[in-house]
């Protein structure tokens, strides 16, 4: 699944987002592209779980690819 994340500007944001995802699913594979403002997640969990994690980390996100 892929998410679009607003206000992602640098490596620090990428680390914060990756930590938020791994907190939800420690086995998730995460690919953060700061320039494209996207986060790709390979996980068996539902996308909504990650949307909540993004929000709790202070980021607005939406699903771009399910």
C-alpha positions in Angstrom: 0.0 0.0 0.0 1.1 3.6 -0.6 0.3 6.7 1.3 0.7 10.4 0.4 1.9 12.4 3.4 1.6 16.2 3.7 4.4 18.3 5.1 7.1 15.8 4.9 10.3 17.8 4.3 13.4 15.8 5.3 15.2 12.8 6.6 13.9 13.4 10.1 10.3 13.1 8.9 11.2 9.9 7.1 12.6 8.4 10.3 9.6 9.5 12.3 7.2 8.0 9.8 9.1 4.7 9.6 9.1 4.4 13.4 5.3 5.0 13.5 4.8 2.2 11.0 7.1 -0.2 12.7 5.3 0.5 16.0 2.1 -0.8 14.4 3.7 -3.7 12.5 7.3 -4.6 13.5 7.6 -6.8 10.4 6.4 -4.2 7.9 8.7 -3.2 5.1 8.8 0.6 4.7 10.0 2.8 1.9 9.8 6.6 2.5 10.3 8.9 -0.5 10.7 12.4 1.0 10.8 14.1 -2.4 7.6 12.5 -3.7 6.1 12.7 -0.2 5.1 9.0 -0.3 5.4 6.1 2.1 5.1 2.6 0.8 4.3 -0.1 3.3 4.4 -3.9 2.7 2.3 -5.3 5.5 -0.6 -7.7 6.2 -2.3 -5.1 8.3 -5.1 -2.8 7.2 -4.2 0.6 5.8 -6.4 2.3 8.4 -4.1 1.2 11.1 -1.2 3.1 9.5 -3.4 6.2 8.9 -4.0 6.3 12.7 -0.2 5.9 13.3 0.6 8.8 10.9 -2.0 11.0 12.6 -0.6 10.2 16.1 2.9 11.1 14.8 1.6 14.5 13.7 1.2 13.9 9.9 -1.8 14.0 7.6 -1.8 11.1 5.2 -4.1 9.6 2.6 -4.1 6.3 0.8 -2.8 6.7 -2.8 -2.6 3.0 -3.6 -4.4 0.3 -1.7 
